[in-house]
Amino acid sequence: MTRASRFLALAACALPTASLAQAPAPASPQVAFPGQYAAAPAEWKYPVWPNGCLSFAGEELASCLEFVASDYGRLSRYAAANAALAAPREDETRVVFFGDSITDNWSKVPYGGFFPGKPYVNRGIGGQTTSQMLVRFRADVLELQPRAVVILAGTNDVAGNSGRVSVDAIEDNLATMAELAQAHGVRVVLASLLPISDNEKDTKGAPLIRSTDRPPATLREINAWLSAYAARHGHVYLDYHSAMADASARLRSALTDDGLHPNAAGYALMAPLAEEAIAEALAPVRR
Protein backbone atom coordinates (compact mmCIF):
# COMPACT_ATOMS: atom_id res chain seq x y z
CA MET A 1 0.00 0.00 0.00
CA THR A 2 1.45 3.40 -0.97
CA ARG A 3 1.69 6.29 1.45
CA ALA A 4 -1.03 8.12 -0.47
CA SER A 5 -3.38 5.16 -0.32
CA ARG A 6 -2.81 4.79 3.41
CA PHE A 7 -3.81 8.39 3.87
CA LEU A 8 -6.84 7.87 1.64
CA ALA A 9 -7.94 5.13 3.99
CA LEU A 10 -7.38 7.43 6.93
CA ALA A 11 -9.48 10.12 5.29
CA ALA A 12 -12.32 7.70 4.68
CA CYS A 13 -12.32 6.15 8.14
CA ALA A 14 -10.91 8.54 10.70
CA LEU A 15 -11.13 12.19 9.77
CA PRO A 16 -14.22 14.14 10.77
CA THR A 17 -15.69 16.84 8.59
CA ALA A 18 -14.39 20.22 9.78
CA SER A 19 -14.77 23.82 8.73
CA LEU A 20 -12.08 24.65 6.19
CA ALA A 21 -12.78 28.36 6.00
CA GLN A 22 -9.62 30.42 6.31
CA ALA A 23 -8.92 34.12 6.55
CA PRO A 24 -8.72 35.87 3.16
CA ALA A 25 -5.37 35.74 1.38
CA PRO A 26 -3.72 39.16 1.63
CA ALA A 27 -1.22 40.82 -0.68
CA SER A 28 2.49 40.77 0.16
CA PRO A 29 3.46 40.09 3.78
CA GLN A 30 5.14 42.57 6.08
CA VAL A 31 8.76 41.63 6.77
CA ALA A 32 10.85 44.10 8.78
CA PHE A 33 14.12 42.16 8.68
CA PRO A 34 15.45 39.06 6.88
CA GLY A 35 13.95 35.88 8.25
CA GLN A 36 11.23 37.49 10.34
CA TYR A 37 8.44 35.81 8.36
CA ALA A 38 7.79 33.96 5.12
CA ALA A 39 4.46 33.56 3.35
CA ALA A 40 3.42 30.16 2.08
CA PRO A 41 4.80 29.61 -1.44
CA ALA A 42 2.31 30.36 -4.20
CA GLU A 43 2.87 26.90 -5.70
CA TRP A 44 1.47 25.23 -2.59
CA LYS A 45 -2.03 24.70 -3.92
CA TYR A 46 -3.08 22.25 -1.20
CA PRO A 47 -3.83 22.75 2.50
CA VAL A 48 -1.04 21.63 4.82
CA TRP A 49 -3.25 19.69 7.27
CA PRO A 50 -4.82 16.27 6.53
CA ASN A 51 -8.49 17.15 6.89
CA GLY A 52 -8.12 20.01 4.42
CA CYS A 53 -7.70 17.42 1.68
CA LEU A 54 -11.30 16.27 2.08
CA SER A 55 -12.43 19.12 -0.15
CA PHE A 56 -10.81 17.25 -3.06
CA ALA A 57 -11.66 13.97 -4.75
CA GLY A 58 -9.94 11.27 -6.77
CA GLU A 59 -6.38 11.97 -7.87
CA GLU A 60 -6.51 15.46 -6.40
CA LEU A 61 -7.34 13.98 -3.00
CA ALA A 62 -4.43 11.55 -3.31
CA SER A 63 -2.08 14.34 -4.39
CA CYS A 64 -3.17 16.54 -1.51
CA LEU A 65 -2.64 13.79 1.06
CA GLU A 66 0.74 12.99 -0.45
CA PHE A 67 1.65 16.68 -0.13
CA VAL A 68 0.72 16.67 3.55
CA ALA A 69 2.44 13.35 4.27
CA SER A 70 5.67 14.36 2.56
CA ASP A 71 6.24 17.15 5.09
CA TYR A 72 3.78 16.68 7.95
CA GLY A 73 5.27 19.41 10.12
CA ARG A 74 5.79 21.67 7.08
CA LEU A 75 9.42 22.31 7.97
CA SER A 76 9.93 23.62 4.44
CA ARG A 77 7.72 26.67 5.07
CA TYR A 78 10.31 28.56 7.12
CA ALA A 79 13.54 26.77 6.17
CA ALA A 80 14.88 29.65 4.06
CA ALA A 81 13.68 32.27 6.55
CA ASN A 82 15.42 30.42 9.38
CA ALA A 83 18.64 30.35 7.37
CA ALA A 84 18.32 34.09 6.63
CA LEU A 85 17.68 35.05 10.25
CA ALA A 86 20.86 36.30 11.89
CA ALA A 87 21.85 35.07 15.33
CA PRO A 88 20.37 37.31 18.02
CA ARG A 89 22.54 40.13 19.30
CA GLU A 90 23.48 40.07 22.96
CA ASP A 91 21.10 42.96 23.68
CA GLU A 92 18.28 41.65 21.46
CA THR A 93 15.03 40.52 23.04
CA ARG A 94 14.09 37.99 20.39
CA VAL A 95 10.65 36.44 20.78
CA VAL A 96 9.14 33.77 18.55
CA PHE A 97 5.38 33.76 18.04
CA PHE A 98 4.54 30.14 17.30
CA GLY A 99 1.12 29.01 16.17
CA ASP A 100 -1.44 28.46 13.46
CA SER A 101 -3.32 30.89 11.20
CA ILE A 102 -4.03 33.34 14.02
CA THR A 103 -0.26 33.80 14.33
CA ASP A 104 0.39 33.42 10.58
CA ASN A 105 -2.05 36.20 9.63
CA TRP A 106 -0.45 38.70 12.01
CA SER A 107 2.28 39.52 9.47
CA LYS A 108 -0.14 40.00 6.58
CA VAL A 109 -1.00 43.48 5.35
CA PRO A 110 -4.77 43.64 6.06
CA TYR A 111 -4.33 42.75 9.72
CA GLY A 112 -2.55 45.82 11.00
CA GLY A 113 1.13 44.87 11.23
CA PHE A 114 3.28 42.57 13.34
CA PHE A 115 4.89 44.51 16.21
CA PRO A 116 6.69 47.29 14.27
CA GLY A 117 10.20 47.93 15.52
CA LYS A 118 10.35 44.78 17.63
CA PRO A 119 12.79 41.90 17.01
CA TYR A 120 9.88 39.46 17.04
CA VAL A 121 9.73 36.47 14.71
CA ASN A 122 6.52 35.03 13.25
CA ARG A 123 6.42 31.26 12.84
CA GLY A 124 2.72 30.65 12.31
CA ILE A 125 1.32 28.17 9.79
CA GLY A 126 -2.38 28.34 8.99
CA GLY A 127 -4.41 25.20 9.65
CA GLN A 128 -1.79 23.37 11.68
CA THR A 129 -2.45 21.29 14.76
CA THR A 130 -0.27 20.80 17.83
CA SER A 131 1.05 17.45 16.56
CA GLN A 132 2.31 19.18 13.40
CA MET A 133 3.78 22.04 15.38
CA LEU A 134 5.71 19.68 17.62
CA VAL A 135 7.54 18.35 14.55
CA ARG A 136 8.88 21.81 13.74
CA PHE A 137 9.37 23.17 17.26
CA ARG A 138 13.14 22.70 17.24
CA ALA A 139 13.72 24.24 13.79
CA ASP A 140 11.21 27.08 14.11
CA VAL A 141 11.71 27.96 17.78
CA LEU A 142 14.69 26.48 19.62
CA GLU A 143 17.29 26.92 16.89
CA LEU A 144 16.32 30.59 16.53
CA GLN A 145 17.59 31.19 20.09
CA PRO A 146 14.74 33.37 21.34
CA ARG A 147 14.50 34.62 24.88
CA ALA A 148 10.81 33.78 24.91
CA VAL A 149 8.20 31.96 22.87
CA VAL A 150 4.50 32.77 22.66
CA ILE A 151 2.60 29.56 21.92
CA LEU A 152 -0.94 29.82 20.56
CA ALA A 153 -2.28 26.47 19.37
CA GLY A 154 -5.01 23.90 19.80
CA THR A 155 -8.13 25.29 18.16
CA ASN A 156 -7.44 23.31 14.97
CA ASP A 157 -6.99 20.13 17.00
CA VAL A 158 -10.47 20.69 18.45
CA ALA A 159 -11.77 21.12 14.89
CA GLY A 160 -10.19 17.81 13.84
CA ASN A 161 -7.76 19.19 11.26
CA SER A 162 -5.45 16.21 11.81
CA GLY A 163 -8.18 13.77 12.79
CA ARG A 164 -10.01 13.11 16.02
CA VAL A 165 -7.91 13.83 19.08
CA SER A 166 -8.69 13.97 22.78
CA VAL A 167 -8.36 17.08 24.90
CA ASP A 168 -5.74 15.22 26.94
CA ALA A 169 -3.65 14.67 23.79
CA ILE A 170 -3.87 18.36 22.88
CA GLU A 171 -2.76 19.33 26.37
CA ASP A 172 0.09 16.79 26.24
CA ASN A 173 1.39 18.35 23.02
CA LEU A 174 1.23 21.84 24.48
CA ALA A 175 2.99 20.66 27.64
CA THR A 176 5.74 19.05 25.56
CA MET A 177 6.36 22.33 23.70
CA ALA A 178 6.58 24.19 27.00
CA GLU A 179 8.94 21.58 28.44
CA LEU A 180 11.22 21.73 25.41
CA ALA A 181 11.39 25.51 25.61
CA GLN A 182 12.06 25.50 29.34
CA ALA A 183 14.80 22.88 28.94
CA HIS A 184 16.57 25.21 26.50
CA GLY A 185 16.28 28.31 28.67
CA VAL A 186 13.45 29.88 26.66
CA ARG A 187 10.76 31.64 28.69
CA VAL A 188 7.25 30.44 27.89
CA VAL A 189 4.03 32.36 27.29
CA LEU A 190 1.01 30.09 26.84
CA ALA A 191 -1.78 31.93 25.05
CA SER A 192 -5.40 31.05 25.51
CA LEU A 193 -7.48 29.80 22.62
CA LEU A 194 -9.63 32.59 21.24
CA PRO A 195 -13.42 32.52 21.50
CA ILE A 196 -15.43 31.84 18.36
CA SER A 197 -18.69 33.25 17.06
CA ASP A 198 -21.56 32.04 14.86
CA ASN A 199 -22.69 35.59 14.05
CA GLU A 200 -20.63 36.21 10.89
CA LYS A 201 -21.41 35.37 7.25
CA ASP A 202 -19.31 34.32 4.27
CA THR A 203 -19.01 36.30 1.04
CA LYS A 204 -22.27 34.77 -0.23
CA GLY A 205 -24.18 35.73 2.90
CA ALA A 206 -24.34 32.23 4.36
CA PRO A 207 -23.84 31.90 8.14
CA LEU A 208 -20.42 30.77 9.31
CA ILE A 209 -21.11 28.29 12.07
CA ARG A 210 -17.95 27.81 14.13
CA SER A 211 -19.34 26.26 17.30
CA THR A 212 -20.00 22.87 15.67
CA ASP A 213 -16.31 22.21 15.04
CA ARG A 214 -15.03 24.23 17.97
CA PRO A 215 -17.45 23.82 20.90
CA PRO A 216 -16.98 26.80 23.22
CA ALA A 217 -17.03 24.54 26.27
CA THR A 218 -14.04 22.59 24.90
CA LEU A 219 -12.11 25.79 24.19
CA ARG A 220 -12.78 26.98 27.73
CA GLU A 221 -11.70 23.60 29.14
CA ILE A 222 -8.34 23.83 27.38
CA ASN A 223 -7.91 27.43 28.50
CA ALA A 224 -8.54 26.46 32.12
CA TRP A 225 -5.88 23.78 31.78
CA LEU A 226 -3.43 26.24 30.15
CA SER A 227 -3.91 28.71 33.00
CA ALA A 228 -3.38 26.06 35.67
CA TYR A 229 -0.42 24.48 33.87
CA ALA A 230 1.28 27.86 33.45
CA ALA A 231 0.84 28.63 37.15
CA ARG A 232 2.27 25.24 38.18
CA HIS A 233 5.35 25.48 35.97
CA GLY A 234 6.28 29.14 36.20
CA HIS A 235 5.07 30.14 32.74
CA VAL A 236 2.91 33.12 31.81
CA TYR A 237 -0.71 32.64 30.79
CA LEU A 238 -1.83 35.11 28.12
CA ASP A 239 -5.61 35.44 28.34
CA TYR A 240 -6.81 36.60 24.95
CA HIS A 241 -10.15 34.85 25.46
CA SER A 242 -11.47 37.06 28.27
CA ALA A 243 -10.46 40.25 26.48
CA MET A 244 -12.05 39.28 23.17
CA ALA A 245 -15.27 37.63 24.32
CA ASP A 246 -18.63 39.32 24.58
CA ALA A 247 -21.17 38.82 27.38
CA SER A 248 -22.12 35.42 25.93
CA ALA A 249 -18.46 34.32 25.77
CA ARG A 250 -18.40 34.53 21.95
CA LEU A 251 -15.85 36.41 19.83
CA ARG A 252 -16.94 40.03 19.56
CA SER A 253 -18.10 40.97 16.07
CA ALA A 254 -15.94 44.10 16.02
CA LEU A 255 -12.84 41.91 16.36
CA THR A 256 -13.49 39.38 13.57
CA ASP A 257 -14.82 39.12 10.03
CA ASP A 258 -15.39 35.36 10.02
CA GLY A 259 -16.11 34.34 13.62
CA LEU A 260 -12.75 32.59 13.99
CA HIS A 261 -9.81 34.79 13.00
CA PRO A 262 -9.07 38.25 14.42
CA ASN A 263 -9.30 41.21 12.06
CA ALA A 264 -7.06 44.28 12.36
CA ALA A 265 -9.05 45.49 15.37
CA GLY A 266 -8.62 42.09 16.98
CA TYR A 267 -4.85 42.15 16.55
CA ALA A 268 -4.73 45.74 17.83
CA LEU A 269 -6.34 44.48 21.04
CA MET A 270 -4.12 41.39 21.23
CA ALA A 271 -0.77 43.14 20.68
CA PRO A 272 -0.51 45.02 24.01
CA LEU A 273 -1.72 41.93 25.87
CA ALA A 274 1.07 39.94 24.24
CA GLU A 275 3.62 42.65 25.09
CA GLU A 276 2.57 42.61 28.74
CA ALA A 277 2.85 38.83 28.86
CA ILE A 278 6.31 38.89 27.25
CA ALA A 279 7.50 41.51 29.74
CA GLU A 280 6.24 39.37 32.59
CA ALA A 281 7.91 36.26 31.18
CA LEU A 282 11.26 38.04 30.77
CA ALA A 283 11.22 39.76 34.16
CA PRO A 284 14.00 38.62 36.52
CA VAL A 285 13.03 35.60 38.55
CA ARG A 286 12.67 36.44 42.22
CA ARG A 287 14.34 34.05 44.59
Summary of the structure (lengths in Angstrom):
residues: 287
radius of gyration: 18.2
end to end distance: 57.9
largest distance: 61.2
contacts: 931
relative contact order: 0.13
helix: 45%
strand: 11%
